[in-house]
Amino acid sequence: MDVAFIAELYKFDRWANEKMLMVVSQLDPDRFTQEMGSSFSSVRDTLVHLVGGEWIWLERWMGRSPHALPTPAELPTLADISAKFAQVHADRDRFLQKLDAPKLNAPLSYVNQRGQTWTYPLWQMMVHVVNHSTYHRGQITTLLRQLGARPLMTDFLFYYDENNLSHMTAPAPRPAQ
């Protein structure tokens, strides 16, 4: 796996998270915490899970295995959630600056919240996190629509279009070995 590709995925992820936070900031506090009967009970609780997922995986990549995700009680307001995202994004940017191909492709073990040890190449974990966050941003989009709010598009190609990157072309295929 290519370090530049992973770095690009995380630029997209940050952009999408910031877009989502911008839209959610327009909700009044009652709607932000309104019980919706989804996987996580509210927009707030889904955002807490999303930022918690990004945080716990980054911790794992840095050799730590936290036993729990942050809870809505620990991040009760949008300001708290936004601050946690800012911290995760800054810490992850520092992690990405030091990332090289051998580390990206090497197996990495961590202990999950149930005490089980799992091992994957780092790049698989990193792709998983972006996919996980995209999934939960989709849930938030649905919740926003149910609340009568208008979400913004955070699809991958919208990131390219908005940032005038759509002219970029894919790298040439590698010859078969």
HELIX and SHEET records of a PDB file:
HELIX    1   1 VAL A    3  VAL A   24  1                                  22    
HELIX    2   2 PRO A   29  PHE A   32  1                                   4    
HELIX    3   3 VAL A   43  TRP A   61  1                                  19    
HELIX    4   4 LEU A   78  GLN A   97  1                                  20    
HELIX    5   5 ALA A  101  ASN A  105  1                                   5    
HELIX    6   6 LEU A  122  GLN A  146  1                                  25    
HELIX    7   7 PHE A  156  GLU A  162  1                                   7    
SHEET    1   A 2 PRO A 107  VAL A 111  0                                        
SHEET    2   A 2 THR A 117  PRO A 121 -1                                        
END                                                                             
